[in-house]
Amino acid sequence: MGTTEKAVRQSVSLPPKLARQVRTLARSRRLSKNRLLVELIENGLDAEMRKQAQFFELAERFRSEKDPEEAKRLGDELGRMVFGG
């Protein structure tokens, strides 16, 4: 027998402008606002996980780099990822 996960109800307050964007996008895609929010959150979490994986891969390359110039470039890239810019 498979187990099914029960949905967990969450309450979220959205700024009016964001709420309008969600409503408009949901209508244009013929989805409920709830389904659209779930998709947007899933996409955001996926993007965050990819970003984290890229960071750790870059950090590993930085740690193992022997060439000082390449290490500096990788360090600068890490800095941009962490602090922006």
CYANA upper distance limits for C-alpha pairs under 8 A (distance plus 0.5 A):
 14 LEU  CA     18 LEU  CA      6.67
 14 LEU  CA     19 ALA  CA      6.19
 15 PRO  CA     19 ALA  CA      6.65
 16 PRO  CA     20 ARG  CA      6.73
 17 LYS  CA     21 GLN  CA      6.89
 18 LEU  CA     22 VAL  CA      6.70
 19 ALA  CA     23 ARG  CA      6.65
 20 ARG  CA     24 THR  CA      6.54
 21 GLN  CA     25 LEU  CA      6.52
 22 VAL  CA     26 ALA  CA      6.43
 22 VAL  CA     33 LYS  CA      7.05
 22 VAL  CA     36 LEU  CA      7.91
 22 VAL  CA     37 LEU  CA      8.04
 23 ARG  CA     27 ARG  CA      6.69
 23 ARG  CA     33 LYS  CA      6.65
 24 THR  CA     28 SER  CA      6.72
 25 LEU  CA     29 ARG  CA      6.63
 25 LEU  CA     36 LEU  CA      8.43
 26 ALA  CA     30 ARG  CA      6.28
 26 ALA  CA     31 LEU  CA      5.41
 26 ALA  CA     32 SER  CA      6.40
 26 ALA  CA     33 LYS  CA      5.96
 26 ALA  CA     36 LEU  CA      6.44
 27 ARG  CA     31 LEU  CA      6.76
 27 ARG  CA     32 SER  CA      8.06
 31 LEU  CA     35 ARG  CA      6.71
 31 LEU  CA     36 LEU  CA      6.73
 32 SER  CA     36 LEU  CA      6.74
 33 LYS  CA     37 LEU  CA      6.61
 34 ASN  CA     38 VAL  CA      6.76
 35 ARG  CA     39 GLU  CA      6.77
 36 LEU  CA     40 LEU  CA      6.62
 37 LEU  CA     41 ILE  CA      6.56
 38 VAL  CA     42 GLU  CA      6.60
 39 GLU  CA     43 ASN  CA      6.56
 40 LEU  CA     44 GLY  CA      6.56
 41 ILE  CA     45 LEU  CA      6.59
 42 GLU  CA     46 ASP  CA      6.65
 43 ASN  CA     47 ALA  CA      6.62
 44 GLY  CA     48 GLU  CA      6.63
 45 LEU  CA     49 MET  CA      6.68
 46 ASP  CA     50 ARG  CA      6.74
 47 ALA  CA     51 LYS  CA      6.61
 48 GLU  CA     52 GLN  CA      6.64
 49 MET  CA     53 ALA  CA      6.66
 50 ARG  CA     54 GLN  CA      6.62
 51 LYS  CA     55 PHE  CA      6.71
 52 GLN  CA     56 PHE  CA      6.85
 53 ALA  CA     57 GLU  CA      6.63
 54 GLN  CA     58 LEU  CA      6.55
 55 PHE  CA     59 ALA  CA      6.54
 55 PHE  CA     78 LEU  CA      7.75
 55 PHE  CA     81 MET  CA      7.91
 56 PHE  CA     60 GLU  CA      6.59
 57 GLU  CA     61 ARG  CA      6.78
 58 LEU  CA     62 PHE  CA      6.61
 58 LEU  CA     74 LEU  CA      7.67
 58 LEU  CA     78 LEU  CA      7.56
 59 ALA  CA     63 ARG  CA      6.68
 59 ALA  CA     78 LEU  CA      7.55
 60 GLU  CA     64 SER  CA      6.72
 61 ARG  CA     65 GLU  CA      6.41
 61 ARG  CA     74 LEU  CA      8.19
 62 PHE  CA     71 ALA  CA      6.13
 62 PHE  CA     74 LEU  CA      6.15
 62 PHE  CA     75 GLY  CA      7.01
 63 ARG  CA     71 ALA  CA      8.48
 65 GLU  CA     70 GLU  CA      7.54
 65 GLU  CA     71 ALA  CA      6.16
 66 LYS  CA     70 GLU  CA      8.42
 66 LYS  CA     71 ALA  CA      7.59
 67 ASP  CA     71 ALA  CA      6.55
 68 PRO  CA     72 LYS  CA      6.60
 69 GLU  CA     73 ARG  CA      6.81
 70 GLU  CA     74 LEU  CA      6.60
 71 ALA  CA     75 GLY  CA      6.47
 72 LYS  CA     76 ASP  CA      6.60
 73 ARG  CA     77 GLU  CA      6.73
 74 LEU  CA     78 LEU  CA      6.65
 75 GLY  CA     79 GLY  CA      6.65
 76 ASP  CA     80 ARG  CA      6.79
 77 GLU  CA     81 MET  CA      6.82
 78 LEU  CA     82 VAL  CA      6.74
 79 GLY  CA     83 PHE  CA      6.25
 79 GLY  CA     84 GLY  CA      7.74
 80 ARG  CA     84 GLY  CA      5.00
 80 ARG  CA     85 GLY  CA      5.96
